[in-house]
Amino acid sequence: MRVAAPLACLFLAAGVVAADTGSIDAVLSRHAHARGSGPTAERLRVRLRVEEPGFVVEVRYAADRVGRVRVDVFREGRRVFSEGIDERGAWSMGAEGLPAAASDEALAALEHGRLFNLYDLEELPRMGHRLVLEGRQGRGGRTFDVVRLELTDGFRTWRWIDAKSGRLEIQRDRRPLHPDIDPRPIWIETRLSDFRSENGVEMPFASRQIDAGTGRWLQTTRVLEVERNPCLSDADLRRPGPG
């Protein structure tokens, strides 16, 4: 999911690097054209159905460009977990009790998700992050441009963009699926599908995550509802409890 107004023409900005083959600005231009020309997402609210081995939950996600995130997880209609980032930092909270400070790993995962959900690839170099076009890879009779994204905190992730359509369909990175449950990183491949236009911007409404090393299924996610630039109150984005 990840969105800002695409540019008709993209320019090679500082931090955007081309490898020996192809052109990073051409790849980003194709991707921007495929994504559409809807308004910049300053705020985002999404309701998701998430399935993993042994359970199914509903996730309610909200984030803004100020830097705040809140995630609430419900199982059979009951909230079982919450986490987020607000003005006091990262926090998490179980089904009972009060919010507590979250780990550095959880903070990084939440911030990475906020960046990927609210910002387009071409915006990231202006924020100090780096894009590198590694070249092209064939898969299933199709050709993909592989772009490596290096965040300022050292995290790396790979985006596979269809060389013909410009659609971003595969993501790969090495990270824990749930850092506060099991911090051990694995190579995760996310396959995006069911693309639809939402307020002028194309986005995937389904994704499937697998362990890239073993092929083991990890998670399937489906968007149930999405709102771009909704009216979000402070309570929608802050931890529960007093002040």
N, C-alpha and C positions, 0 to 999 in steps of 0.2 A: 504494500500500500504506500504507500510512502507517500505538497505539490505546489508549484508556483507557476506563474504565467510563462509558458514556453516562449522562446525567442525565435522569430522567423529566420534570422541569421545569427549564428553563434560565432564568437571570436575566441581565438586561442588565448586564454587568460593565464596569468602567472600561476604556476602550480599544475597546469594541464600539460602533459608530456606525451608526445607521440613516439611509438616504437618504430622499428625499421619498416614495417608494413602498414599501409593504410594511413588514415588521418583521423585524429581524435575529434577534431571539430566537425568533420563530416559525419562521424558516427553519432555524435551528440545532436547534430542538426536533424538527422534521420529520426533519432529517438524522440526529439521534441515534436517533430511533425506527427509522428505516430501517436503521441500522447494527447495532442489536442491543445486548444488555446483557451481553456477555462481560466477563471480568476485565480490569483495566488491564494493558497490556503494559509491564512494566518492562524486559524484554529481548526481542529478536527475532532469529531466525535464518531465512534464506530462501535457497533455491536456485532460480536462474532460468536460463532459456534466452533469450539475447539475440541477435537477428538484425539486422544492418545490411547495407547494400550491400557485398557482397564477402566477408563472413565471418559465422560463427556461433560464439558462445562460451557457456560456462556460467559463471555468476557466483554466488559464494557470499558472502552478505552477513550480517553480524552487527552488532548495535548495542545499546546500553543507555541508560538515562536518566541514568547517571552522566556521559555525554558522550563515550563511546568508540564508535568505528566501525572495522570492518575489512571490506575488500572484496578478494576474490581472484578473478581472472579466469583461466579455463582454456580452452585451445583444443586439441581432439583429445586430451584427457586430461592435457595438460601445462600447468602454471601459467605464464602469460606476463606477468602484471602484478598488482600488489597496491598498495593504498593504504589510508589510514585516519587516524584521530585517536586518540591515546592521551595519557597524562599528559604526554608531552614535546612534544605538538603534532601537526600534520599531517605525514604522510610518504607517500612512494611508492617503489616498487621494481619494476624490470623483471624479466625472466626470470632474470637473473644479477646478481651483485653484492650490495651492501648497501642498506638503506633510506636514503633521502635526504630532506631537508626538502622538503615540497610547497609550491607557490605559494599565495598568499593566495586566489586564485580557486578553486583546488582545495579549500582548507580551507572556504571558504564553501559550495561545492557539497555537500561531504560533510555539513556541519552542517545545511544546509537539508534534505537528504534524511533525516537523523536525526530532525529535528523532525517532518517530514511522515509518517514511517513509524511513529513511536512516540506522537505526541500527536494528540488530536482537536482539531478547530477550536475548540470552546468552551473548551479549556484554554489556548490561546495568549494571549489577552488578559491572563491572570493572570501571564504571563511577560514582559509589556511590549509584546507585539505588538498590532497593531490590525486589526480587521475592519470593513469598510464594505460595506453592502448597496447596490449601484449601481442595482438595479432588475431588471426582467425582460426576457428576450430570447426571441424565438420562433425555433425551428430544427427543420426536418423535421416540422412539424405539432405540435411539442411546445413547452412553455414552461419556461424555466429561470430560477431566481433566480441572479443573478451577484453573487458576493461577492468583494471585493478584500481580499487579505491583505497587510498592510504589516509586514515584519519590522523589528526594531530596528536592523538593519544597513543598512536602506534598500531591501532587495530587495522587489519587489512581484510577486505572483502572483494569478491570478484562478481562482476555483472556480465551476463551473456546476453547480447543484444542481437536479434535476428538481423543478418546483414541485408536482407531484402526489405522486410517490413519496418524495421526499426523498433520493434516491440521488445521490451525487456522480459525475458521468459524464464531465466535461470539465475539463481544466486548461489554462491558458494563461499563459505567462510569456516574458520576453525574457532569454535567457541562452545561453552557448555549450553545445553538446551535450557536448563533451569539452574542458574548459578548459585542460588541460595540453598538448593537441594543437593546438587552434585556439581561441584566446581570444575570437574575434569573436562577439558575441552576435547571436542571431536570435530571431524570434518562433516559439516552439514550441507546438504544440497537442498535448496528450495526450488520447487517447480511451480511456476505461476500459471494460472489458467482462468477460464471464464471471464474474459475481458469485456467490460461494459463501459459505456460513457456515463459519467456522473458529473452533471453541471459543466459539460464541455471538456472534461478530462477523462481519458481512458484509464481504467485501473483494473487490476485483477480482483475478482470476487472469490477466488479459491486458490489455495496453495497446499502443497504436499511436501513435507520435509522428510528426508531419509538420511541415514548414516551413509555418507559417501564411500566409506571404507568397506562396509559390509552389505549395503543395500537394504538394511533393516529400516522398516517404516517407523517414524518417530511421532509424526503429528500431521493432522489434516485440519485446515482452517477454512471456514466459509464466512464471508461477510453477509450478515443478515440485514444490516441497515448502516448507512453512512451519511454523515452531514458535514459538508464543507462550510467553514465559517459560521457555525451556529452561535447563538448567544450562550456563552458559558459564564457562569458565575464563579466567584472565588471558591465557593464550596465544591464546585465541580472539579476543581484542580488542586485543592489542598487536602492535606491529611485530615481525617476526622478528629473531632475533639476541640477543646478550647484553644482559641488564638493560636 
